């Protein structure tokens, strides 16, 4: 039975506030929010929130144990599969991480971060072909997500470049005056074919 819409809305807001707390490294506030969320019910969303909160600790053992239990309870949750893969990767267990990251990408094929972590895991294992294949997914998905409002006009770019140049010492300006300025939303696809391979490295 579904909760009333108002309750669902309140729960969603609490989850969003908890994730924002984790983003800012505020474990105390995050823990208070988690307690309120889990009072209502425990599900894959609260499990993911608990895992994220535990990743603020220097030792990831608790985070690993928590997300392993969560994946057993909710094996079809792509976010939790990714969380487990990421945690294993952080603990230098790339071989164990791969299967969970692959599962995450299978469940959430449009989640670019999952493909990126899978590529990093393949790189750690020396699997060049697997790494490049995963990075191609990242490249394709990231380019789709680029939105026109986030891009800048040539006039804006030139104005920023001019302002930056005027703030530099004269000797530096003289040395770099003839240097071209390249600005792109994302690197060209050549980066997928030769080191460093990672499309986000120069994006």
C-alpha positions as CSV (number, residue, x, y, z in Angstrom):
1,X,0.0,0.0,0.0
2,X,1.4,3.4,-1.0
3,X,1.9,6.1,1.5
4,X,-0.3,9.2,1.0
5,X,1.2,11.7,-1.5
6,X,2.0,14.2,1.3
7,X,4.0,11.6,3.3
8,X,5.9,10.5,0.1
9,X,6.7,14.2,-0.6
10,X,8.0,14.7,3.0
11,X,10.1,11.5,2.7
12,X,11.6,12.6,-0.6
13,X,12.5,16.0,0.8
14,X,14.2,14.4,3.8
15,X,16.2,12.1,1.5
16,X,17.2,15.1,-0.6
17,X,18.3,17.0,2.5
18,X,20.3,14.0,3.8
19,X,22.1,13.6,0.5
20,X,22.9,17.4,0.6
21,X,24.2,16.9,4.1
22,X,26.5,14.2,2.9
23,X,27.7,16.3,0.0
24,X,28.7,19.0,2.5
25,X,30.3,16.4,4.9
26,X,27.8,17.0,7.7
27,X,27.5,13.6,9.3
28,X,25.7,14.8,12.4
29,X,22.8,16.4,10.4
30,X,22.7,13.5,8.1
31,X,22.4,11.0,10.9
32,X,19.4,13.0,12.4
33,X,17.7,13.0,9.0
34,X,18.4,9.3,8.5
35,X,16.7,8.4,11.8
36,X,13.6,10.3,10.7
37,X,13.6,8.5,7.4
38,X,14.0,5.1,8.9
39,X,11.3,5.7,11.4
40,X,8.8,5.5,8.6
41,X,10.3,2.5,6.8
42,X,13.5,1.0,5.5
43,X,13.8,0.5,1.8
44,X,16.4,0.7,-1.0
45,X,16.4,4.5,-0.8
46,X,17.0,4.6,2.9
47,X,19.7,1.9,2.5
48,X,21.5,4.0,-0.1
49,X,21.3,7.0,2.2
50,X,22.7,5.1,5.1
51,X,25.6,3.8,2.9
52,X,26.4,7.4,1.7
53,X,26.4,8.6,5.3
54,X,28.9,5.8,6.2
55,X,31.2,6.7,3.4
56,X,32.1,9.9,5.3
57,X,34.0,7.8,7.7
58,X,37.7,7.3,7.1
59,X,37.3,3.5,7.4
60,X,34.9,2.2,4.8
61,X,34.4,-1.2,6.5
62,X,31.0,-0.2,7.9
63,X,29.9,1.3,4.5
64,X,31.0,-2.0,2.8
65,X,29.1,-4.2,5.3
66,X,26.0,-2.0,5.0
67,X,25.8,-1.9,1.2
68,X,26.6,-5.7,0.9
69,X,23.5,-6.4,3.1
70,X,21.5,-3.9,1.1
71,X,22.4,-5.5,-2.2
72,X,21.3,-8.9,-0.9
73,X,18.0,-7.3,0.1
74,X,17.5,-5.3,-3.1
75,X,19.6,-7.0,-5.8
76,X,17.7,-5.2,-8.6
77,X,18.5,-1.7,-7.4
78,X,21.1,-0.2,-9.7
79,X,22.2,2.5,-7.3
80,X,23.0,-0.1,-4.6
81,X,24.9,-2.3,-7.1
82,X,26.9,0.8,-8.1
83,X,27.4,1.7,-4.4
84,X,28.9,-1.7,-3.7
85,X,31.1,-1.6,-6.8
86,X,32.4,1.9,-5.9
87,X,33.1,0.8,-2.3
88,X,35.0,-2.2,-3.4
89,X,36.9,-0.1,-5.9
90,X,37.9,2.4,-3.2
91,X,39.1,-0.6,-1.1
92,X,41.4,-1.7,-4.0
93,X,39.2,-4.7,-4.7
94,X,38.7,-4.0,-8.4
95,X,38.2,-7.6,-9.4
96,X,35.2,-7.9,-7.0
97,X,33.9,-4.5,-8.0
98,X,33.6,-5.3,-11.7
99,X,30.6,-7.7,-11.4
100,X,28.6,-5.2,-9.3
101,X,29.4,-2.3,-11.6
102,X,28.4,-4.3,-14.6
103,X,25.2,-5.2,-12.9
104,X,24.6,-1.5,-12.1
105,X,25.2,-0.6,-15.8
106,X,22.8,-3.3,-16.9
107,X,20.1,-2.0,-14.6
108,X,20.8,1.7,-15.2
109,X,22.3,1.9,-18.7
110,X,22.0,5.7,-18.9
111,X,23.9,6.2,-15.6
112,X,27.3,7.6,-16.9
113,X,29.0,7.5,-13.4
114,X,28.4,3.7,-13.3
115,X,30.1,3.3,-16.7
116,X,33.0,5.6,-15.6
117,X,33.6,3.6,-12.4
118,X,33.5,0.4,-14.4
119,X,36.1,1.8,-16.8
120,X,38.3,2.6,-13.8
121,X,37.9,-0.9,-12.5
122,X,38.9,-2.4,-15.8
123,X,41.9,-0.1,-15.9
124,X,43.0,-1.3,-12.5
125,X,42.8,-4.9,-13.8
126,X,44.8,-4.0,-16.9
127,X,41.8,-4.7,-19.2
128,X,42.4,-2.1,-21.9
129,X,39.5,-3.3,-24.1
130,X,37.0,-3.3,-21.3
131,X,38.2,0.1,-20.1
132,X,37.8,1.7,-23.6
133,X,34.4,0.2,-24.1
134,X,33.1,1.6,-20.8
135,X,34.7,5.0,-21.5
136,X,32.8,5.0,-24.9
137,X,29.6,4.7,-23.0
138,X,30.6,7.6,-20.7
139,X,31.5,9.7,-23.7
140,X,28.2,9.1,-25.4
141,X,26.1,9.6,-22.3
142,X,27.9,12.8,-21.1
143,X,27.5,14.4,-24.5
144,X,23.8,13.7,-24.5
145,X,23.5,15.3,-21.0
146,X,25.2,18.6,-22.1
147,X,22.5,21.2,-22.2
148,X,22.6,24.4,-24.3
149,X,21.9,26.7,-21.4
150,X,25.1,25.4,-19.8
151,X,27.2,26.5,-22.8
152,X,28.7,29.9,-23.3
153,X,28.7,32.2,-26.3
154,X,31.9,33.1,-28.1
155,X,31.5,36.7,-26.8
156,X,31.3,35.5,-23.2
157,X,34.4,33.4,-23.6
158,X,36.4,36.2,-25.2
159,X,35.3,38.7,-22.5
160,X,36.4,36.3,-19.8
161,X,39.7,35.7,-21.6
162,X,40.3,39.4,-22.0
163,X,39.5,40.0,-18.3
164,X,41.9,37.3,-17.3
165,X,44.7,38.6,-19.5
166,X,44.3,42.1,-18.1
167,X,44.8,40.7,-14.6
168,X,48.2,39.1,-15.5
169,X,51.6,40.8,-15.1
170,X,52.9,42.4,-18.2
171,X,55.7,40.0,-18.6
172,X,53.3,37.0,-18.6
173,X,50.9,38.7,-21.1
174,X,53.8,39.3,-23.5
175,X,54.8,35.6,-23.3
176,X,51.3,34.2,-23.9
177,X,49.7,36.8,-26.3
178,X,50.1,34.6,-29.3
179,X,48.9,31.4,-27.7
180,X,45.5,30.1,-29.0
181,X,42.7,29.5,-26.5
182,X,40.7,26.3,-27.0
183,X,37.4,26.0,-25.1
184,X,35.1,22.9,-25.5
185,X,32.2,21.5,-23.6
186,X,33.8,18.1,-23.9
187,X,36.9,16.7,-25.5
188,X,36.8,15.2,-29.0
189,X,36.5,11.5,-29.4
190,X,40.3,11.1,-30.1
191,X,40.7,10.8,-26.4
192,X,39.1,7.4,-26.4
193,X,41.8,6.0,-28.7
194,X,45.0,6.9,-26.9
195,X,46.1,7.8,-23.3
196,X,44.6,9.0,-21.1
197,X,41.4,7.5,-22.6
198,X,39.2,9.0,-19.9
199,X,36.8,11.5,-21.6
200,X,36.2,13.3,-18.3
201,X,39.8,14.0,-17.7
202,X,39.9,16.9,-20.1
203,X,36.2,17.7,-20.1
